[in-house]
């Protein structure tokens, strides 16, 4: 009788195939998660911008216009976008303002407006970030 130690080639191939199938299922799901995180960061920045704009408006009775890129704070707003996010704010002649946010890691653009939309924003409800 032979003393058998270790695994056969067939057993090893079956294990490798199973690992390959699991990896093929998991990798696309994780890639999509990264995209969702970028979009969430842009939406969060736009919601925070609403608070900063309204605070600025309460002090000066006008809305601010700016282009902001992290880590520099938007002047004159007390607002700094997340890492990789660029926010462009356009005031609409006292009727409101709109803003768009982009991220270096995705081609998706998010926008928001308050009052009368301008600058390409205005596809969603007022004060609600919309991404395309």
C-alpha positions as CSV (number, residue, x, y, z in Angstrom):
1,X,0.0,0.0,0.0
2,X,1.2,3.5,-0.9
3,X,1.4,6.3,1.6
4,X,-0.1,9.3,-0.3
5,X,0.8,12.9,0.9
6,X,-0.3,16.2,-0.7
7,X,-3.0,17.0,-3.3
8,X,-3.4,15.7,-6.8
9,X,-3.2,17.9,-9.9
10,X,-7.0,17.6,-10.4
11,X,-7.8,18.8,-6.9
12,X,-5.5,21.8,-7.3
13,X,-7.1,22.8,-10.6
14,X,-10.6,22.6,-9.2
15,X,-9.6,24.9,-6.3
16,X,-8.0,27.4,-8.8
17,X,-11.1,27.4,-11.0
18,X,-13.4,28.1,-8.0
19,X,-11.2,31.0,-6.9
20,X,-11.2,32.4,-10.4
21,X,-15.0,32.2,-10.6
22,X,-15.4,34.0,-7.2
23,X,-12.9,36.7,-8.3
24,X,-14.8,37.3,-11.6
25,X,-18.0,37.9,-9.6
26,X,-16.4,40.1,-6.9
27,X,-14.2,42.5,-8.9
28,X,-16.9,44.3,-10.9
29,X,-18.9,44.9,-7.8
30,X,-16.0,46.6,-6.0
31,X,-15.2,48.7,-9.1
32,X,-18.8,50.1,-9.0
33,X,-18.4,50.9,-5.3
34,X,-15.6,53.3,-6.0
35,X,-17.7,55.2,-8.5
36,X,-20.6,55.4,-6.0
37,X,-18.2,56.9,-3.4
38,X,-17.1,59.6,-5.8
39,X,-20.7,60.5,-6.5
40,X,-21.6,60.5,-2.8
41,X,-18.7,62.9,-2.1
42,X,-19.9,65.3,-4.8
43,X,-23.5,65.2,-3.5
44,X,-22.3,65.8,0.0
45,X,-20.2,68.8,-1.0
46,X,-23.2,70.3,-2.9
47,X,-25.4,69.9,0.2
48,X,-22.7,71.5,2.4
49,X,-22.5,74.3,-0.2
50,X,-26.2,75.1,0.3
51,X,-25.5,75.8,4.0
52,X,-22.4,77.9,3.2
53,X,-24.3,80.0,0.6
54,X,-27.3,80.6,2.8
55,X,-25.0,81.7,5.7
56,X,-23.1,84.0,3.3
57,X,-26.4,85.4,1.9
58,X,-27.7,86.1,5.5
59,X,-24.6,88.3,6.1
60,X,-24.2,90.1,2.8
61,X,-27.6,89.8,1.0
62,X,-26.0,88.4,-2.2
63,X,-24.9,84.9,-3.3
64,X,-21.3,84.2,-3.8
65,X,-19.7,83.1,-7.1
66,X,-16.6,81.0,-6.9
67,X,-14.6,78.1,-8.3
68,X,-13.3,75.8,-5.6
69,X,-10.9,72.9,-5.6
70,X,-9.7,71.0,-2.5
71,X,-7.8,71.7,-0.3
72,X,-8.3,75.5,-0.8
73,X,-11.4,77.0,0.8
74,X,-13.8,78.9,-1.4
75,X,-13.5,82.6,-1.0
76,X,-15.6,84.3,0.3
77,X,-17.5,81.2,1.5
78,X,-16.4,79.2,4.5
79,X,-16.5,76.0,2.4
80,X,-13.9,73.5,1.3
81,X,-14.8,70.6,-1.1
82,X,-13.7,67.0,-0.6
83,X,-10.4,65.7,-2.0
84,X,-10.6,65.5,-5.8
85,X,-13.8,67.5,-6.1
86,X,-14.1,70.8,-8.0
87,X,-17.1,73.0,-7.4
88,X,-18.1,75.8,-9.7
89,X,-20.7,78.3,-8.4
90,X,-22.7,80.7,-10.5
91,X,-24.9,83.4,-9.0
92,X,-28.0,84.3,-10.9
93,X,-28.4,88.1,-10.5
94,X,-30.0,88.0,-7.1
95,X,-32.5,85.3,-8.2
96,X,-30.5,82.4,-6.7
97,X,-27.5,80.4,-7.7
98,X,-26.4,77.1,-9.2
99,X,-23.3,74.9,-8.8
100,X,-21.8,71.9,-10.5
101,X,-19.4,69.4,-9.0
102,X,-16.9,67.2,-10.8
103,X,-14.5,64.6,-9.4
104,X,-11.1,63.6,-10.9
105,X,-11.9,59.9,-10.6
106,X,-15.2,59.9,-12.6
107,X,-16.9,61.4,-15.6
108,X,-20.1,62.0,-13.7
109,X,-21.1,65.6,-13.0
110,X,-23.5,66.7,-10.2
111,X,-25.4,69.9,-10.1
112,X,-27.7,71.8,-7.7
113,X,-29.6,75.1,-7.7
114,X,-31.4,77.4,-5.4
115,X,-33.9,80.0,-6.7
116,X,-33.8,80.3,-10.5
117,X,-31.5,77.8,-12.1
118,X,-28.6,79.0,-14.3
119,X,-25.4,77.6,-15.7
120,X,-26.8,74.2,-16.9
121,X,-28.3,73.3,-13.5
122,X,-32.0,72.8,-13.0
123,X,-32.8,69.2,-13.9
124,X,-34.0,68.2,-10.4
125,X,-35.9,69.8,-7.5
126,X,-34.5,73.0,-6.0
127,X,-31.8,72.3,-3.4
128,X,-31.5,68.7,-4.4
129,X,-28.2,67.4,-6.0
130,X,-28.7,65.6,-9.3
131,X,-25.9,63.6,-11.0
132,X,-25.6,62.7,-14.7
